[in-house]
Amino acid sequence: MKSFIFSLLALTVCCFGNLTAQKTPDYLEGRIIFKLDTEKCKSVNDSKLRDILHDYGVTTIEQKFPHARVPDKKTNQYGQKLIDLSQVYEVRTDYDIFKTISALEESGLVVYAQPHYIPELFYTPDDPLISQTYHLSKIKAFEAWDIHQGNSNVVIGITDTGTDVDHPDLMYQVAYNENDPIDGIDNDFDGYVDNFRGWDLGCNDNYPQAEANNHGIWVSGLSSAQVNNATGVAGVGFNCRFLPIKISDSNGMLTMAYEGIVYAADHGCNIINCSWGSDRWNPFGQDVIDYAVINKNALVVAACGNSNTLVSFYPASFDRVLSVSATTSLDEKWTPDNTGTTAGSSYGYQVDIAAPGAGLRSTDNDGYMVAYGGTSFAAPVVAGVAALVWSYYPELNALQIAERLKTTTDNIDTIAYNAPYAGLMGSGRVNMLKALSNPVSPALVFEDMVVEDDRENNYQNSNLVLVKGKIINYLTDSPATLVNISCNNEYIELNTTEIMLGTMSSGEVYTLGADNCISFTIDENTPYNSLVILTLTYSSTDYEATQYLEIYVKPGYKDLDANNISISITGNGRYGYEDLNGKKGIGMNYPGFDDLFYDCGLIAGTSAEKVYCSVRQET
């Protein structure tokens, strides 16, 4: 051992602050979003909070959603927690935002603090080479329209780069706000002057015309282009309307993305389409989603990403979002190999449904276009279906509409090309005819997962993992309901392989607590940071569905606290934080001081030719 230690050249590298070489998500410089913990901090005028903000050079404090109201109750009918957005604020500072965020989090006065992240659009544009589109026939739109053609009371909020406000295929499909005509007065008292045809949040005006990027025009046409007007293309939603909500600034950056979701929810949109996202989970985003879905009963439909890999993208991968993957005219997963594009549809255990997304014709500025591929285009197809189905079944709520679409898809996992992605593109490709006409089935979903284990002791005292949560039946009654649990991880031994739920009525919630939760045991040889996939198979009379639970076990770091110093030691050569984003670990702390470094790790060499580096790298 000694000979190894002394022959090893080791450097501990600490990085104080941001480096230009760092791979970071895009975010607005000098901007921080945080949410007050009202049990510890009654208002933004709290003296301790004000002192922190002053010490870190905060120049302005703005309430993120000044018109938000405190919910009058804690939960909805499913026991899902209603969200209070009135306590979310955004501040501006010239100080290092990550040190400011650390100070806010350590104060205990906030629920969360984070940068103002900027997501990306999910599309791969190319010059038009295809003269026809196929998606309407593929999803059985023509047959569905024979049954129902929607109505103008159901509105799709298009949160994107804007629309073409005078396009002949779009201008008559806008959900105009008759209560606030363009006269220079806020007639409906909603805080937006003359928001007659939507709003431009990026530039804060009432003209949601696409400028730097036509992406929003393409998306608008797929869901909402006028049908039966002898012009151009036809939107899936037929008579349903859309509300253009521009979330990009004059340079095309999506600076007001999640704010756009709130605007859509507050202004009566039933469906909210998000053909954009990023790979960064953040609590503010989940808060916004829950506000839209739980508080406002709006269905959020989002593109799952164009990385052509198994990966999570947000908002698509947030809880209670209908995540959409993209397929081709052959119902194959959209990839570079089968379309000649440079990108392909992402996939994963959190994807809910697939839809055509390659080679679709849609509206463009003063005309029309055909794009080679993008989950950006698959999402509005699903949004249009959801709007028309909700128009036909107005008694359903947002989450029930999502389940209705998921339980009436066409199975595409059996297609040979899709074999590597089976179970990873959602329940199947959307079918609007089935969504309107099939008998209503049960729809069981496991939600609000809580994982309890002995990770603080690194599983030295116990290797037992408990998975708690609740199972909700969103649609019709489910008799003799059984849940089978399986896992193909060689290091995991399931203690719970089935749960008999019995008859679950529509809307019933089954709670999995300490006495009846899912449990499994971890083998002592389990690799660190192992991802465990639990497969839940629900079955009852004429109903079967599958859901996947992702659980990380045996974290690759250990928190130490001695002699006034606390620090996380990791298994990948890094100190303080195991990851690049400062989320896994506690950093290095001393009482009365901020986090002592932003990034730290080893650079070690075993010879002049072989050097290992953990700084600014994944491993």
N, C-alpha and C positions, 0 to 999 in steps of 0.2 A: 504494500500500500504506500509506504513512504517513497519508494522509488518512483511510483506513478505521480504522487503529489509534487515531488520536486522536479520532475521532468516536464511538468505542465506549466506553460505560461498562461496565466489567467489574469484577465482585466475585468474589473467591475466598472461598467459604464453607466453613469447617471446622467439623465437629461432633464434639465430644469427648464420647463417651458416647452414651446412648440419649435420643432425643427422643420425646415423646408422639405427635408427628405421624408418626413412622416407621411404615411398613407392614412389620410383622415377622410371622413365623410364631408361632403359639401355642407357648409353652414354659413349663415350670415355673420360676418365679423361683428364682434362687439354686442351681440344680442343674446339674451338668456331668457328662457321661459321657465317659470316656476309656479308651483301651486302651494298655497298656504295650508298648513295643518291647523285647522281652526280649533282643535282641542288644545293646542299649545300657543297659537298666535291668533288673536281675535281679528286683527286687521293688518293691512299693509303699513299702518302708522305705528305699529308696535315699536317701542324705542330700541329694543335689542336688534330687530330686523333693520331699522333705519340706520343704526350704527354700522352694521355690517355693510349695507349698501353704500353708505358714505365712505367707509374705509376702502372700498374697492372701486371707487370712482364712478359710481352709477350716476348718470346725469338725468335720465328720465325714467319714470315708472308709469306704465300704462296698463289698465285693466284689459285683458285680452278680449273678453266678450262683455262689454259694458251693459248689454241688454239681457244678459243671462240672469235667470231667477233661481233662487234656492228651491230645490224640489220640495213639495209639500208632504212627501212621504219618502221612506227610505228605499223601498223595493217595489218591483212590479209584480204581476200575478205569478211569475215563475220564481220569485225570490231573487231576481237579479238586481243588483244595487243600482239605483238611479245616480246619475253623475251631476255634481255641482261644479259648473264651469265658471261661476261667479268669482271663485277664488284663484283663478289663473291670471298671472301677470307676466308682462314682458318688460325687461329693463335693457337699457343701453349703457355701455361702459367702454372706456378706453383701456381698462385694465385687462389682464389675461383672463379670458372668460372661464377657463378650466379651474383656475385658482379661486375665482369667484364662486363658481358652482360648488367646488369642494367646501368652501366656507359656509355656503347656504345649507348644504346637506349636513355638515357637522353641527350646525346650530340646532338642529332638531325642530326648526320652525316651519319646514316645508315638507310636503309629501314627496316632491321630486323637484329637481332643477336640471336643466339640460340646454344644450345649444339649440338655436332655431335651425333645424335641419332643412335642407332643400332637396326634395326628391327629384327623380328623373322621369322623363316620358318613356313609355314602353312602346317603341315602334321601330320598324326598319323600313324606311321609305326607299323606293326605287322608281325609275321612270316607268310609265304605264306600258306594259307589253301584253296585257290580257284584255280582251274586248268584252268579256262577259263575266258575270259573277254567278256564284252557285249557292251561296249560303241560305237564301230564302227557301229553295227547294230542299236543301239538305236538312233543315230544321223543321220541315213540313209547315212553313208559314202560310202557303196558299190554302192548304186544307184547314189550317187553324182559323184563317180569316173568314172561311165559310161559316164557322161557328160564331165567331165574335171578332169585332174590329176595334175594340177599345173605346175609351171616351176621353174627352179633354179634361176631365177632373183628375185624372191620374197623371202625375208629372215626374219626369226624369230630370234630376239635376245633373248637368254636365259640368263637372269641375275640371277645367282644362285651360287651354291657351286662348280661349275665346271662340267665337263662331263667326259666320258671315251674316251680318244682321239683315242684309237685303238680298240674300240668295233666294231665287224663286222656289227652291225646294225646301227651304228652311223658314223663311220669314213668317209663313202662316202657321207654323207649328210651334212657335214660341208661346210659353205660358205667360202672356202679358199681364202685368199687375194693373188692373183697371182702377185700383184704389190710389194709385200714385202716378197720374199722368205727368208728362214732361211740362212743368210750369214753374220750376224753380222753388217749389215748396214741398216739404216732406208731409204730404197729405195723409199718409197712413201712420205717421209717427213711429216708424221703425228705425230711425237713425240714418236712413239713406235717402237722400234727396233725389226724386225722380227715378227711382229704380223700376221703371216701367217695363223694361225688357231684360231683367237680370242686372248683374253688377260686375264691374271690373275691380276686384279686390287688389290686384297687383298695382294698379295705378289710382285706385280709389276714386273712380268716376262711374257714370252710368252708361258707358259705351263699351260693351263687352265684345268688340270687334277684334278678331285675331290680327296681330301685327307682326311680331318677329317670327312666329311659327304657326303654320296652318293646322297643326295636329288636332286642335279642338273642332275645326270644321269637319275634318274627316270623321271624327268620333260622333259628332252630332248627326251626320247624315246616316250612319249605320243604325242608330237607334230611332231616329225621328224624322227622316226626310219624308215629305208629303207623298201620300199614295193616291193614285187615281187622279193625277193632275196633268197627265200627258207630258210630263217633264222629268227628265233625268232618272233618278233611282227611287227606291222605295224603302223607307225605314221599317224596321221590324215592328215597332210599336203602333203603326197605323194611325189611329185617331188620338192616341195619347200625346201629350205635349212634352216639351222640354224647356228647361230654364238654363240659359247660358250663364255660367259663373266663371269668369276669367280669374285664374289664380297666378298668372305669370306677370312679371313686370315688363317694362318696355324692351328689355334685352332678352326676354323669353325665359328667364329663370323663374322657377315655381316657388316664389317667395311666400305665397299665401295658400298653400295646398290644404292643410288641415283646417285652416280658417274657412276655406271654401266649403268643406263638409258641414261645418256649423251653420254657415249662411244658408246652405241648401235645406238643412233640417229645420231651421228656424222659419224658413219661408215656404213651408208646406210641401217640399218635394217628397214623394213616396219612395222613389228610387234615387240613389246617388251613385253616379258612375265615376270611378277613379281609374283612369288609364295611365297611371303613373305610380311611382314608388321608389323605395330604396331598400338596401339590405340592413338598415339600422332599426332595430326595435327601439321604441322609446315610449315611456309611460304617458306622455302628453298625447301621442297618437292614439293609444288604446283608450284614453279618457274621452277623446273626441268621438271615436267610434261608438263607445258605449253610450255617450250622450245622444248621438243620432239614432241609434237602434233602440235603446232601452227607454230613454226619456221621450224621444220624438217619434218612435215607431216608423223609422225610415230604414229601408234595406240598402246597405252599402255593397256595391258590386265593384270588384277591383281586379285588375290584371295581375297575374302572378309573376310576370317578369320575362325577359328575353335572353337569359343567360345560357339556355340550353343545358342547364345542370340541375341537380337536385339541391335546391337552396330555398331559403325563406326570404320573401320580399314583403315589404309593408307599405300600404295598409292591408294587402291581400292576406297576409298570414296572421293578422290580428284575430283575436276571438270575435265571433259573431259577424265576420265579413264573408260574403260569398266570393270565393277565390276562383278565378277563371284561367284555364290553360287554353292554348290555341291548337287547332287542327287544320288539316288540308281538305281538299275536295274529296279525298279518298278516306277521310276519317283517320288519317295517320297523324301522329303528333308532328307538329310543324318543326322541322329541323333544317339545317343547311343542306343535308344530303338529299332530301326529297323536294326541295324548292330552289336550290341554287343561291340561297341567301347567305349572309354572313352571320346570322343569328338563328335562334330557335327558341321554342317555348320552354320556360322553366317548368319544373315538375316537383312533386313532393307530397308528403303525407298530409299537408295542410290544404292542398288544392281540393276544391269541392266539385267542380263541374268543368266540362270542356265545351268549346264552341268554335266554329270556323273562324280562322283569323289570318289565313294566307290567301292572297290574291283577291281581296274584296274590293269592289267598286263602291265609291262613296263620293260625297260632295267635296268640292275644293273651292277656294276663293274664286268667285265668278265662273265656276265650271265644275268639272268632275275629275276624278283620278282613280288609279288602281294601285294599291300598295302591295308589295310582295308578301309582307308578313308582319305580325305583331300581336301580342296578347292585348295591346291597346285596342285592337279592332274586334277581338273576341269578346271583350268585356261589354261594349255597348250592344252587341248582339244579344247577350244574356240580359242586359238591362232592359232592352226592348221587349223581350219575352216576359220578363218579370212584370213590367208595366201592364202588358195586355192581360196576363193571367190575373193580376190583382184587380184589374177592371172587371174581369169576369167573376172573380170571387172576392167581392169587397168586404165580406165578413172576416176574412183572414187578416192576420197581422204580418209585420215584416218578416219575422223569423219563420212563420208558417209558410209564407210565399217561397222563401229560400228552400225550405224542406220539400215543398211541392215540386219545385223544379228539380231538385236532386233525386227525388224518388220516381221521376218519370223520364229519365234519360234513356238513351240507347247505349247499350254496352259496347264499348270499342276496345276493351282489353283483349278480346279474342282475335283481333286483327293481328296477323303475324308481325307486322312492322312495329306494333305497339307492345309486343311481349316484354321488352326490357323495362317498360314503363307501367306495367300492369299494377293497378292500385295507386298509382302516383299522378294520375291526371284527373282525379275526381271520380264521381259515381258513373260518369259516362258523358256522351255528347248530348247537349240540350235538345229536346224535342217539344216544340210548342204545341203540336196537336195533342200529344199525350198529356201535356201539362194542363190542357183544357178539358180533355175528355176522359182520361183514365179514372177508374174508381179511386177514391181517396184511401190511402194506406196509412198505417202508423208511421211515425218518424221519430226515432229515438236518438238522442244526442247526449253524450257525456260532456259536462261543462264544469267550469270553476274548479279545475284540478288543483289539489294541494298535495305536495309530496313531503312526507315526513320520514327522515332517516337519521343516521348517526354520523353525518358527515363532519360535524364539529370535532368528533373524536377520530376521524378518518376511519370509521367502521372498526375501531379496535375493540369496542365493547359490544357492538351488535352489527350484523350485516343485514338486518331486516329493513325493508322499505315498505311503507304504507302509502297507498294512493287513494286519497279521499276526493269527494266531489259530489255531483248529483247527476242523475239521468232524467232528462225531460222528454216527455212524449208530446210533440208539437201538433200532431194531426189526429187522426181518428183513433178510437179505442184499440188497444193491442192485447188480445187474449193470450193467456199461457206464454208470457214473454220470457225468453231465456237469453242470457248474455254469456257467450263463450269467450274466454280470455286465452290468448296464445302468445308465445314469444319465441323467436328462433335464435335468440342470443345464447351462445354456448355457456356463458358465465352466469346465466340467470336461471334460478329454479322457482317456478311459480308455486305459490301456496294456495292461490285462488285461481281455479280454472273455469268456474262458471258461477253465475249468480242467477237465481230464479226470482224474477220480478213478479210473476203471476200476471193477473190482468192489470194493465195500466190504462187508466182512462185518459181521454184527450185532455191535455194540459196538466196531467199529474206529474209531480216531481218526486223522484225516489232518491233519498239522501244516503250516500255511502259514508258512514261515520266510522268511529273507532271499532265498532263491533262487526261491521259488515263491509269493510272496504276491500279493495284489491291489495294483495300483499305478495311480495316475492323476496327471495334471498339472493344476495350477491356472493359469488365465489371469491375467495381471498386472492385469487390470481387475476381478477378482473382488471383490465387496463384502466389507467386514469382517464377521466373525462369520457367515459364510455356512454354512447347514446343507446338507450334501450327503447325499442319500439314494441309497445303492447298493442296487439290486434284485438279489438272488440267486435265480435260478430253477434248482431242482434237478430233474433228470429222469433216469429210467432206465426199464426195462421196467414198464409199468403204474403208474408213479409220477411225479407232478409236484407240486412244492411251491414256495412263494415265501417269502423272508425279506428283511426290510429292515434295512440298517445305517445308523444315523444318525451322521454325522461332522461336527463343526464345524471349519472351516478359516479361516485368516487371522484370528486373534484381533485384536480391536480395541483392544489395549493393548500397550505396550512397557515392559519393565523396564529402568530406568536405575540405575546404581550408580557414584557418583563422590564423592570427598571425604567418605567415611564416611556418606553419605546414599544410601539406596536407595529408589526410588519407582516405581510404575507410572503411566505417562501413557496416558490412554485417548483413543479417538476420539469419545467422546460427551460431552466436556466435564467428565468426572469425573477426579479424581486418586486414586491409590492403589488403588482398586477400580473396575472397570467396572460391577459389579452392586451391588445393594442388600444382598447377603448376605455380602460380603467373601470371595467364593470366586474371583473372576476378578481376579487381581492380587496384589501383595505388600504393599499399603499403603504407609506411609512409615516408614522405620526408621533408627535411629541406634544404633551399638554400645552395648550395655549398657542400653538402654531398651526399653520395650514399643513396640508400634505407636503412632506419634505422634498418629494420629487414627483415628476410627472411620468417618467419612464426610467427603468433601470434593468440591467441584465448583464450577462457574462459574455465576454469574448475570450475564447480559450483555444490554445494551440497545442497539439501533441507533437508537431514537428514543423519544420519550416514550410512544408507543403500543405499541411492539413490544419485548417482553422475552423472552429465552430463559433457561430454567432447567434445569440438569442435576442439581440437588440433590434427593434423595428422589424422583426420577422415573425412569422406564424409559429415557428418552433425553434 
